């Protein structure tokens, strides 16, 4: 993506988006999604308890695992949106409401995600010295692509694309390391409840092999879904060194370092609104439900002011990412 200079006219766009009501928080709609997700977990418990009705149905573990993948994926996006205060303005309330989804359903740390994602990534997007996300693969996606790990250069495709299917366990490991390092023992206790409350009934009521099938399938499919969604956001986009990045306006930094994806309602649902990544980075508090409308306004604004707007199809994004990886 070619570099471009952006005039500092973000206030004009922000005023338009605010006037359209697209920055207003959505406590009712957000609450409905939260309640539906929690009730969906109740369905999992109901099926698990009544497993003996169809104990030999080979497709039951597959169906339960895929249903749980959808629940867990929604929990990721809900937790992400709550912590951006898209539903409720009060940050302390947002943290408390995120725990059923981050800690209980996912065994992830809200504190870790808020620090890593909201504080570091959004503020210093694609600045290698600050944004740890862009430093993946020994800096393969930064401006320093030679690397000093010969084994990684020779196995880069296997390591990178293979790691996509282990992202969820990696998130859990990073979460536990963070709360232990920061001595957040209350949050740790909530995260530990995930194992007896979510997986306890499954391993108690299901035959061991079927329970393990559900567990393994969920971890692999969920990891792939999340990873292939997350990597399209910024990998393969422009990387800016700290010395230059700290001098850029908010709009220029976010638009130069983010990629949005083409597609309608299904793509927006599948990627949890992260397909409108440019808009999400410009307006992180704008509710996910409004971002397609914000995207239209942003694209019209960019066209009016002759600003570069980086948008590809999902497939094109993966090809671009792989092309950058080739250079490592």
C-alpha positions in Angstrom: 0.0 0.0 0.0 1.5 3.3 -1.0 2.0 6.0 1.6 -0.3 9.0 1.4 -0.5 12.3 3.3 -3.8 12.9 5.0 -4.9 16.4 5.9 -6.0 16.7 9.5 -9.7 16.8 8.7 -10.9 14.0 11.0 -13.2 16.3 12.9 -15.3 16.8 9.8 -15.9 13.1 9.3 -16.5 12.5 13.0 -19.1 15.3 13.0 -20.9 13.6 10.1 -20.9 10.2 11.8 -22.1 11.6 15.1 -24.8 13.6 13.4 -26.1 10.4 11.8 -26.4 8.9 15.3 -23.8 6.2 14.5 -21.6 6.9 17.6 -24.5 6.4 20.1 -24.1 3.4 22.3 -26.5 0.5 22.0 -27.2 -0.8 25.5 -30.5 -2.5 24.4 -29.2 -4.2 21.3 -26.0 -5.1 23.1 -27.8 -6.6 26.0 -30.0 -8.7 23.7 -26.9 -10.2 22.1 -25.4 -10.8 25.5 -28.5 -12.5 26.8 -28.9 -14.7 23.7 -25.3 -15.8 24.0 -25.7 -16.8 27.7 -28.9 -18.6 27.0 -27.1 -20.5 24.2 -24.7 -21.9 26.8 -27.8 -23.1 28.6 -28.8 -25.1 25.5 -25.3 -26.7 25.5 -25.9 -27.8 29.1 -29.4 -29.1 28.3 -28.1 -31.2 25.4 -25.2 -32.5 27.5 -27.4 -33.6 30.4 -29.7 -35.4 27.9 -26.9 -37.0 25.9 -28.2 -40.5 26.6 -31.2 -39.9 24.3 -28.9 -40.3 21.3 -25.7 -41.7 22.7 -24.6 -43.4 19.4 -25.3 -40.5 17.0 -21.9 -39.9 15.4 -22.8 -36.3 14.4 -23.8 -35.2 17.9 -20.2 -34.3 19.1 -19.7 -32.4 15.8 -22.9 -30.5 16.2 -22.2 -29.6 19.8 -18.7 -28.5 19.0 -19.7 -26.3 16.1 -22.5 -24.8 18.1 -20.1 -24.0 20.9 -17.7 -22.5 18.4 -20.4 -20.0 17.4 -21.1 -19.2 21.1 -17.4 -18.7 21.9 -16.9 -16.6 18.8 -19.8 -14.4 19.7 -18.3 -14.2 23.2 -15.0 -12.9 21.8 -16.8 -10.2 19.8 -19.1 -9.2 22.6 -16.2 -8.9 25.1 -14.2 -6.9 22.5 -17.1 -4.5 22.0 -18.0 -4.2 25.7 -14.4 -3.3 26.5 -14.5 -0.6 23.8 -17.5 0.8 25.7 -19.7 0.3 22.6 -22.7 -0.8 24.7 -22.3 1.1 28.0 -20.3 4.3 28.7 -19.1 3.4 32.1 -15.7 1.6 31.8 -16.0 -0.1 35.3 -19.4 -1.5 34.3 -18.1 -2.6 31.0 -15.3 -4.6 32.7 -17.8 -6.3 35.0 -20.1 -7.2 32.1 -17.2 -8.6 30.1 -16.3 -11.2 32.6 -19.2 -13.7 31.8 -17.9 -13.8 28.2 -14.1 -13.3 28.6 -13.5 -15.1 31.9 -16.3 -17.6 32.1 -17.0 -18.7 28.5 -13.5 -18.2 27.2 -11.1 -18.3 30.2 -9.5 -15.2 28.9 -8.5 -12.0 30.7 -10.4 -8.8 30.1 -7.5 -6.9 31.7 -5.0 -8.5 29.3 -7.1 -7.8 26.3 -7.8 -4.2 27.3 -4.1 -3.5 27.8 -2.8 -5.4 24.7 -5.6 -4.3 22.3 -7.2 -1.1 23.5 -4.3 0.6 25.1 -1.3 -0.5 23.0 -2.6 -1.7 19.6 -5.3 1.0 18.9 -3.0 3.8 20.0 0.1 2.7 18.2 -1.3 0.6 15.3 1.4 -1.1 13.2 4.2 0.8 15.0 6.6 -2.2 15.8 8.2 -0.5 18.8 4.7 -0.3 20.5 2.3 -2.7 18.9 3.3 -6.3 19.7 0.7 -7.7 17.2 2.7 -6.6 14.2 5.9 -8.2 15.5 4.6 -11.7 14.8 7.0 -14.2 13.1 10.1 -12.5 14.3 9.2 -9.2 12.6 8.3 -10.8 9.2 5.5 -8.2 8.8 7.5 -5.2 9.8 10.1 -3.2 7.9 12.8 -5.5 9.3 12.1 -8.8 7.4 15.5 -10.5 7.3 15.2 -12.0 10.7 17.9 -13.9 12.6 16.2 -17.3 13.0 17.2 -19.6 10.1 14.9 -22.3 11.3 11.9 -19.9 11.2 12.8 -18.7 7.7 12.8 -22.3 6.4 9.5 -23.3 8.0 7.7 -19.9 7.8 4.6 -21.1 6.0 4.1 -24.1 8.3 4.7 -22.1 11.4 2.5 -19.1 10.4 -0.4 -20.8 8.8 -0.3 -23.8 11.1 -0.3 -21.5 14.1 -3.7 -20.2 13.0 -5.3 -23.3 14.5 -3.8 -22.7 17.9 -4.7 -19.1 18.5 -7.3 -19.8 21.2 -5.0 -21.8 23.4 -2.4 -19.1 22.9 -4.8 -16.5 24.1 -5.6 -18.5 27.2 -1.8 -18.9 27.9 -1.2 -15.2 27.4 -4.2 -14.3 29.6 -3.0 -16.5 32.5 0.5 -15.2 32.2 -0.8 -11.6 32.3 -3.0 -11.9 35.4 -0.4 -13.8 37.3 2.3 -11.2 36.5 -0.1 -8.4 37.5 -1.4 -10.3 40.5 -5.0 -10.0 39.4 -6.1 -13.0 41.5 -9.8 -12.2 41.5 -9.9 -12.2 37.7 -7.8 -15.4 37.7 -10.4 -17.1 39.9 -13.1 -16.2 37.4 -11.1 -17.5 34.6 -10.5 -20.8 36.4 -14.3 -21.2 36.8 -14.4 -21.8 33.0 -13.0 -25.3 33.4 -15.5 -26.9 35.9 -18.5 -24.9 34.7 -18.1 -25.1 30.9 -16.2 -28.4 30.5 -17.2 -30.2 33.7 -20.7 -31.2 32.5 -19.4 -32.2 29.1 -16.8 -34.6 30.5 -19.2 -35.8 33.2 -22.2 -36.7 31.0 -20.5 -37.6 27.7 -18.3 -40.6 27.0 -14.7 -39.7 27.3 -13.9 -40.0 23.6 -16.9 -37.9 22.6 -16.1 -35.2 25.2 -12.5 -35.1 24.0 -13.8 -34.8 20.4 -15.9 -31.8 21.3 -12.9 -30.2 23.2 -10.4 -30.7 20.4 -12.7 -29.7 17.6 -13.8 -26.5 19.3 -10.2 -25.4 20.0 -9.1 -26.1 16.4 -12.2 -24.6 14.6 -12.5 -21.6 17.0 -8.7 -20.8 16.6 -9.0 -20.9 12.9 -12.1 -18.7 12.8 -10.6 -16.1 15.1 -7.1 -16.2 13.5 -8.2 -15.9 9.9 -10.4 -13.0 11.0 -7.8 -11.2 13.0 -4.9 -11.4 10.5 -6.7 -9.5 7.8 -6.9 -6.4 10.0 -3.3 -5.1 9.7 -0.8 -7.8 8.5 0.4 -6.8 5.1 -0.6 -3.2 5.7 1.8 -0.3 6.0 4.2 -0.4 9.0 5.4 2.9 10.4 8.4 3.5 12.6 7.8 5.1 16.0 9.7 8.3 15.1 7.2 9.0 12.3 4.1 7.4 13.7 4.0 9.6 16.8 3.9 12.7 14.6 0.9 11.5 12.5 -2.7 12.6 13.1 -5.1 10.0 14.4 -6.8 9.6 11.0 -3.7 9.2 9.0 -2.2 6.6 11.4 -5.3 4.5 11.5 -6.1 4.7 7.8 -2.6 4.0 6.6 -2.2 0.9 8.8 -5.6 -0.8 8.5 -7.4 -2.9 5.9 -11.1 -3.2 5.5 -12.8 -6.1 3.7 -15.4 -6.1 0.9 -18.6 -7.9 1.6 -22.1 -7.4 3.0 -24.0 -8.6 6.1 -22.7 -12.2 6.2 -19.0 -11.0 6.0 -19.8 -8.5 8.7 -21.3 -11.2 10.9 -18.5 -13.7 10.2 -15.7 -11.2 11.0 -17.5 -9.7 13.9 -17.4 -6.2 12.4 -13.6 -6.4 12.1 -14.1 -6.4 8.3 -14.7 -2.7 8.7 -11.3 -2.3 10.3 -10.6 1.2 9.1 -13.8 2.4 10.6 -13.3 0.5 13.8 -9.9 2.1 14.3 -11.2 5.5 13.5 -14.2 5.1 15.8 -13.4 2.3 18.3 -16.4 3.2 20.4 -18.8 3.1 17.5 -21.0 0.0 17.9 -20.3 -2.9 15.6 -23.9 -2.9 14.5 -23.4 0.6 12.9 -20.0 0.1 11.2 -21.3 -0.8 7.7 -23.1 2.6 7.7 -20.0 4.3 9.0 -18.0 2.5 6.3 -20.1 4.0 3.5 -19.7 7.5 5.0 -15.9 7.0 5.4 -15.5 5.8 1.8 -17.5 8.7 0.5 -15.4 11.1 2.7 -12.2 9.5 1.4 -13.3 9.9 -2.2 -14.3 13.5 -1.7 -10.9 14.4 -0.2 -8.8 12.1 -2.4 -7.7 10.0 0.5 -6.3 6.4 0.0 -8.8 3.8 1.4 -7.3 0.3 1.7 -10.0 -2.3 1.0 -9.7 -5.8 -0.4 -11.7 -9.0 -0.6 -10.9 -11.5 2.2 -9.1 -13.8 -0.3 -7.0 -10.9 -1.6 -6.1 -10.0 2.0 -4.8 -13.6 2.6 -2.8 -13.4 -0.7 -1.3 -10.1 0.3 -0.3 -11.5 3.7 1.3 -14.5 2.1 3.2 -12.3 -0.3 4.7 -10.4 2.6 5.5 -13.6 4.3 7.4 -14.8 1.2 9.9 -11.9 1.6 10.9 -13.1 5.1 
